[in-house]
Amino acid sequence: FAVYAFKNSNGEIILKGANCQELLNEAQQIFNWAFKLKDVFQDTPLTCNYTHFLGIKWGFEINISKITPILVKKYLNYRPTNDGPNCWNSTLVMNKISPFLRYTSPEEFSFWLKSPLCREKNSKEEMVAGDVIAIREYTGNFVDEYHGLTYISPHLSFTKNGLTHFNSYSLVPTDDVFKSYGVKEGCRLPPHQKGCQKAASVFSCQSFEQYISGPLSKDLTEALEEIDKTECAIEQLSMFGDKKNNKSLYNYVDMNVDILEWIISDLENKKGLNEKEIFLIRALRFKINAIKSQMRLLK
């Protein structure tokens, strides 16, 4: 069956479909995802309403605004002002691995999936709402990241197709994403059939905040705080602004990039770092490189 999600003129998130019970099942999965993200804490009773679409008999609709993750409510169907924010970034942000919307390279996406925050699921494990799906392309001995999405159910996933400002954030049928990216049926979820040129891997991830809980060195804490401020500013520029009309914000990011480059280089040269500190410094390096890439993409 097909489920369609959209934001109406009042900013409410609506699910539409032919079967009321199936819509309620999908709504439950969206609540599970929002609960995992700690965006909602209490389930809300939902009702199906009979509806028409463009005057044609359609079926039912449910208003899921009260049980939807905060960023989905804010950005569903939204198109950024600038090129840059992409599928890999939206997947990381919607799992609270990366806090801000901006360009993410395939190398950074792969870095996080291989990190202590994420664990690849095997074919015997049940998929749950909020799992990360990484579509990868296999060429000989090479594996390249191809697309990223957040799984909600077999019928619905959250993604952004591409990095251009023409591409919006969307809740779409999961199979439609696989079809769009040329992933054959036997390659969509583990176990994969032999000879897949493109195949999907599934990951369960914790948030960055969960991972860093506990004491950190003063220098590393300050660096993480400073890069958060800079990423917040680059999100404002990439999603809503431009260099010409936001010159002071652009200059702030530009100046902070130079400062952060020095701070990160200094951290990289420190002796006696533990495994967690080494990982976090590598994360800082990926973040600063992403900020620089996003700056080049601003209008």
C-alpha positions as CSV (number, residue, x, y, z in Angstrom):
1,F,0.0,0.0,0.0
2,A,1.1,3.6,-0.5
3,V,1.4,6.3,2.2
4,Y,1.8,9.9,1.3
5,A,3.1,12.6,3.7
6,F,2.9,16.4,3.2
7,K,2.7,19.7,5.1
8,N,-0.5,21.6,4.7
9,S,-1.0,25.4,4.5
10,N,-1.2,25.5,8.3
11,G,2.1,23.8,8.7
12,E,0.6,20.5,9.9
13,I,2.0,17.2,8.9
14,I,-0.6,14.9,7.3
15,L,-0.4,11.3,6.3
16,K,-2.8,10.0,3.6
17,G,-3.6,6.5,2.4
18,A,-6.3,4.1,1.5
19,N,-6.5,2.2,4.7
20,C,-7.1,3.7,8.2
21,Q,-5.4,0.9,10.2
22,E,-2.3,1.0,8.0
23,L,-2.1,4.7,8.4
24,L,-2.3,4.3,12.2
25,N,0.5,1.7,12.0
26,E,2.7,4.2,10.1
27,A,1.9,7.0,12.6
28,Q,3.0,4.7,15.4
29,Q,6.4,4.2,13.7
30,I,6.8,7.9,13.4
31,F,6.0,8.3,17.1
32,N,8.6,5.6,17.9
33,W,11.2,7.6,15.9
34,A,10.3,10.9,17.6
35,F,10.4,9.1,21.0
36,K,13.9,7.7,20.3
37,L,15.1,11.2,19.4
38,K,13.5,12.5,22.7
39,D,11.4,15.0,20.7
40,V,8.1,13.6,22.1
41,F,7.5,11.7,25.3
42,Q,3.8,10.9,25.3
43,D,1.8,9.2,22.6
44,T,-1.2,11.1,21.3
45,P,-4.5,9.4,20.3
46,L,-5.0,9.9,16.6
47,T,-8.1,9.6,14.5
48,C,-8.5,8.9,10.8
49,N,-10.6,11.3,8.8
50,Y,-12.2,10.4,5.5
51,T,-10.8,12.7,2.8
52,H,-10.7,13.4,-0.9
53,F,-7.8,14.5,-3.0
54,L,-8.3,16.8,-5.9
55,G,-11.9,15.8,-5.9
56,I,-11.1,12.1,-6.4
57,K,-12.1,9.5,-3.8
58,W,-8.9,8.9,-1.8
59,G,-9.3,7.3,1.5
60,F,-8.1,8.6,4.9
61,E,-5.8,11.1,6.4
62,I,-4.2,11.5,9.9
63,N,-2.7,14.7,11.4
64,I,0.6,13.5,12.9
65,S,2.0,16.9,13.9
66,K,2.0,16.2,17.6
67,I,4.0,13.0,17.2
68,T,6.5,14.0,14.5
69,P,10.2,14.8,15.1
70,I,10.8,18.5,15.6
71,L,13.1,18.9,12.5
72,V,10.6,17.0,10.3
73,K,7.9,19.4,11.3
74,K,10.2,22.4,10.6
75,Y,11.7,21.3,7.3
76,L,9.4,18.8,5.6
77,N,9.1,20.0,1.9
78,Y,11.5,22.9,2.6
79,R,14.1,23.8,0.0
80,P,17.3,25.5,1.3
81,T,18.3,28.8,0.0
82,N,21.7,27.5,-1.0
83,D,23.2,24.3,-2.4
84,G,25.0,22.1,0.1
85,P,22.7,20.4,2.6
86,N,22.3,16.8,1.3
87,C,21.1,13.3,2.0
88,W,24.1,12.3,4.1
89,N,23.7,15.4,6.3
90,S,19.9,15.0,6.8
91,T,20.4,11.4,7.8
92,L,23.1,12.4,10.4
93,V,21.1,15.3,11.7
94,M,17.8,13.3,12.0
95,N,19.7,10.8,14.1
96,K,21.3,13.6,16.2
97,I,24.8,12.6,15.2
98,S,25.5,16.0,13.6
99,P,23.6,18.9,15.0
100,F,23.3,21.3,12.1
101,L,22.1,21.3,8.4
102,R,25.0,21.9,6.0
103,Y,27.0,20.0,3.4
104,T,28.3,16.6,4.4
105,S,30.8,14.7,2.3
106,P,30.5,11.0,1.6
107,E,33.8,10.5,3.6
108,E,32.3,12.2,6.6
109,F,29.1,10.1,6.4
110,S,31.2,7.0,6.2
111,F,33.4,8.2,9.1
112,W,30.3,8.4,11.4
113,L,28.9,5.1,10.4
114,K,32.2,3.4,11.2
115,S,32.5,5.3,14.5
116,P,31.6,4.2,18.0
117,L,28.2,5.9,17.6
118,C,26.9,3.4,15.0
119,R,26.7,-0.3,14.7
120,E,25.9,-2.2,11.4
121,K,22.9,-4.4,11.9
122,N,22.9,-8.0,10.6
123,S,20.2,-9.6,8.5
124,K,18.6,-11.3,11.5
125,E,18.0,-8.1,13.4
126,E,14.6,-6.3,13.1
127,M,14.7,-2.9,11.5
128,V,13.2,-0.1,13.7
129,A,12.1,3.5,13.1
130,G,15.2,5.7,13.1
131,D,17.7,3.2,11.7
132,V,20.1,4.6,9.1
133,I,20.1,3.2,5.6
134,A,23.3,3.7,3.6
135,I,23.1,2.9,-0.1
136,R,26.5,2.1,-1.4
137,E,27.9,1.5,-4.9
138,Y,30.3,-1.4,-5.4
139,T,32.9,-1.3,-8.2
140,G,35.5,-4.0,-8.1
141,N,37.2,-3.7,-4.7
142,F,35.9,-0.1,-4.2
143,V,32.9,0.9,-2.1
144,D,31.4,4.4,-2.4
145,E,28.7,6.0,-0.4
146,Y,25.8,6.7,-2.8
147,H,22.8,7.9,-0.7
148,G,21.6,8.1,2.9
149,L,18.1,8.0,4.4
150,T,16.4,7.5,7.7
151,Y,14.2,4.4,7.8
152,I,10.8,4.7,9.4
153,S,9.0,1.6,8.0
154,P,8.9,-0.5,4.9
155,H,6.5,2.2,3.5
156,L,8.1,5.4,4.6
157,S,11.6,7.0,5.0
158,F,13.0,10.5,5.5
159,T,15.6,11.9,3.1
160,K,16.8,14.8,0.9
161,N,17.6,13.9,-2.7
162,G,20.8,15.7,-3.7
163,L,22.6,18.8,-2.5
164,T,21.1,21.5,-4.7
165,H,18.7,24.1,-3.4
166,F,16.0,22.7,-5.7
167,N,15.8,19.5,-3.6
168,S,13.5,19.5,-0.6
169,Y,13.4,17.4,2.5
170,S,10.8,14.7,2.2
171,L,9.0,11.7,3.7
172,V,8.7,9.2,0.9
173,P,7.9,5.5,0.3
174,T,11.1,3.6,1.1
175,D,10.9,1.5,-2.1
176,D,10.6,4.7,-4.1
177,V,14.0,5.7,-2.8
178,F,15.6,2.4,-3.7
179,K,14.1,2.6,-7.2
180,S,15.3,6.1,-7.7
181,Y,18.8,5.1,-6.8
182,G,18.8,1.9,-8.9
183,V,18.9,-0.6,-6.0
184,K,17.5,-3.9,-7.1
185,E,15.0,-5.8,-4.9
186,G,17.5,-8.4,-3.8
187,C,20.0,-5.7,-2.8
188,R,17.8,-3.4,-0.8
189,L,18.2,-5.0,2.6
190,P,20.5,-7.6,4.1
191,P,21.2,-10.4,3.2
192,H,22.1,-9.2,-0.3
193,Q,22.0,-11.4,-3.4
194,K,25.3,-11.8,-5.2
195,G,26.5,-9.3,-7.7
196,C,24.8,-6.2,-6.3
197,Q,26.2,-3.0,-7.9
198,K,24.3,-1.0,-5.4
199,A,23.2,-2.3,-2.0
200,A,21.8,-0.9,1.2
201,S,23.3,-1.5,4.7
202,V,21.5,-0.7,7.9
203,F,22.9,0.9,11.0
204,S,21.6,1.6,14.5
205,C,23.2,4.8,15.9
206,Q,23.2,6.7,19.2
207,S,23.3,10.5,19.4
208,F,26.5,12.4,19.6
209,E,25.4,13.8,23.0
210,Q,25.0,10.3,24.3
211,Y,28.5,9.3,23.2
212,I,30.3,12.3,24.7
213,S,28.7,12.1,28.1
214,G,31.4,12.1,30.7
215,P,34.5,14.3,31.3
216,L,36.6,15.8,28.5
217,S,39.7,17.9,28.5
218,K,39.2,21.7,28.7
219,D,40.8,22.2,25.3
220,L,38.6,19.6,23.6
221,T,35.4,20.9,25.3
222,E,36.1,24.4,24.2
223,A,36.9,23.3,20.6
224,L,33.6,21.4,20.5
225,E,31.7,24.4,21.8
226,E,33.3,26.7,19.3
227,I,32.7,24.4,16.3
228,D,29.0,24.2,17.4
229,K,28.7,28.0,17.2
230,T,30.3,28.0,13.8
231,E,28.2,25.2,12.4
232,C,25.1,26.9,13.7
233,A,26.1,30.0,11.8
234,I,26.8,28.1,8.6
235,E,23.4,26.4,8.9
236,Q,21.7,29.8,9.0
237,L,23.6,30.9,5.9
238,S,23.1,27.6,3.9
239,M,19.4,27.2,4.8
240,F,18.1,30.8,4.8
241,G,20.7,33.3,3.8
242,D,23.4,34.4,1.3
243,K,26.8,36.1,1.5
244,K,25.6,39.5,0.2
245,N,22.8,40.1,2.7
246,N,24.4,38.3,5.6
247,K,28.0,39.7,5.4
248,S,28.6,39.9,9.1
249,L,27.5,36.3,9.7
250,Y,29.6,35.2,6.7
251,N,32.7,37.1,8.1
252,Y,32.1,35.5,11.5
253,V,32.2,32.0,10.0
254,D,35.2,32.9,7.8
255,M,37.2,34.2,10.8
256,N,36.2,31.2,13.0
257,V,37.3,28.7,10.4
258,D,40.9,30.2,10.6
259,I,40.8,30.0,14.4
260,L,39.4,26.5,14.5
261,E,42.0,25.3,12.0
262,W,44.7,26.4,14.4
263,I,42.9,24.9,17.5
264,I,42.4,21.5,15.7
265,S,45.9,21.4,14.5
266,D,47.1,22.0,18.0
267,L,44.9,19.2,19.4
268,E,46.1,16.8,16.7
269,N,49.7,17.4,17.8
270,K,49.1,16.7,21.4
271,K,50.7,13.6,22.9
272,G,49.1,10.9,25.1
273,L,45.6,11.2,23.7
274,N,43.2,8.4,24.6
275,E,41.0,6.7,22.0
276,K,37.9,8.8,22.6
277,E,40.0,12.1,22.3
278,I,41.6,10.9,19.0
279,F,38.1,10.1,17.6
280,L,36.7,13.5,18.6
281,I,39.6,15.4,17.1
282,R,39.1,13.5,13.9
283,A,35.4,14.4,14.0
284,L,36.4,18.1,14.5
285,R,38.6,17.8,11.3
286,F,35.6,16.5,9.3
287,K,33.4,19.2,10.6
288,I,35.8,22.1,9.7
289,N,36.3,20.6,6.2
290,A,32.5,20.4,5.8
291,I,32.1,24.1,6.9
292,K,34.7,25.2,4.3
293,S,33.0,23.1,1.6
294,Q,29.7,24.7,2.5
295,M,31.1,28.2,2.4
296,R,32.3,27.6,-1.2
297,L,28.7,26.6,-2.1
298,L,27.0,29.8,-0.7
299,K,25.5,32.2,-3.2
